[in-house]
Amino acid sequence: QVELEESGGGLVQAGGSLRLTCAAFGIDLNLHGLEWYRQAPGKQRELVAGLNTLGGTNYADAVKGRFSISRDSAQSMVYLQMNSLRPEDTAVYFCKAYHYNRRGPEYWGQGTQVTVSS
């Protein structure tokens, strides 16, 4: 059974940093692309960062230079390092995994709340 569990969210002042963790159970991260999404109240869910199985990354324009996605396949962990946080980063953050060849289902975590105060 595949489960993704996010943690590390919380309340932080503008300019501060947080590191989100996604613990992956029952999945080989070497065979899955990984993404972080976020959803703020009243807004659509948006892709924040992606990491493919070749190590390539992509980021939303709003977070480029501030956020960094990484993985530790041996520990089956996915991370999102968030620096220079802004109030507009406030959202529920979700991790997602998909098989590199797009076979089978995609998997989502339950989300973790990040709140950035001004």
N, C-alpha and C positions, 0 to 999 in steps of 0.2 A: 504494500500500500504506500503510495507516494503522498507525502505531506511536506508543505513548506511553512515555516513558522518564523515570522519577523519579530524582531525585538530591537531595543535601543532607542526608541522614540522617547519624546519627553518635551519639556518646556525649556527653551533656551533663549537668551537675549540675542538681539540682532548683532551680527559680527562674530558670534560664537560658532562652535562646531559640534557635530554629532556624528557618530558612526552607527549606521543601521546594520544589523546582521540578519541574514536569512538562513536558518538551519534547514537543510534538505534531507529528508528521510526517504529511503527506498529509491534513490535516483543517482545515476552516475553523472556527475557534473562535467566530466570529460566529453560526454556525448550530447550535452544540452546547451543551447544558447540561453542566456540569462538576461533578464530585464528588470528594471525598477520603474514602476509607474507611481503616480500620485493623483489624488483627487481631493480638491478643495470643495467646501460647501457651495452648491449651486453651479458647479463647473463640471465639465466633462473630464473623465479620466485621461491623463496625458502620459506619454512615454517620457521618462526622465533620462534614462541611461540604458545602454545595451552592451553586452559582451558576448561575442560569438565564440565558437569552439577553437578558432584560430588565434584568439587573443585580440581581435579587432574590437574597438569600442566606438560608440557613438553617443552623443549627448544632445539634449535639447538646448537650443540657443540660450535659454534663460539660465542654465546652470553650467555652461562651459567655463572651464577655468576654476570652478568652485567645487564641483562634485567629481568623484572618482569611483568607478565600479571595479570590483576585483573579485576573485574567487580563490578558495583554497580547496581544491578537489579532494585532497587527502582527508581533510576534516569535514568535507561536504558542507562548506559554508560559502555564502555569497555576502559581499559587503558593499555598502554605499557610504563612502566617506564624504561628509558634507561640511564644507568650510565657508566662512564669510556668509553665514545664513542671514536671510532677509525675511521680513514679515510675510512677503508674498510666497515664501517657501512653505508656509503653513498648509498642511494637508495630511491626509492619511496616505501612507506610503505602502505599496504592495510589491512583492517580488513575484516574478513569473519565470517559469522554465518551459522550454520547448525542445523537442528532439531536433538535432542538427539537420536531419533529412526531412523534417516536418511530418514524419509518421507518428501516429498515435496522438493522444490528447496533449493539451498544454495544462500546466499546473499553476495554481495561484495560492499565495498565502492569505492569511486573514487580515493583514494590514496592521500597521502601527502608527499611532498619531504623533506628528511632529508639529509643535506650536512654537513660533518664533515671535517674541515680543519686541516692540520698538523701544 
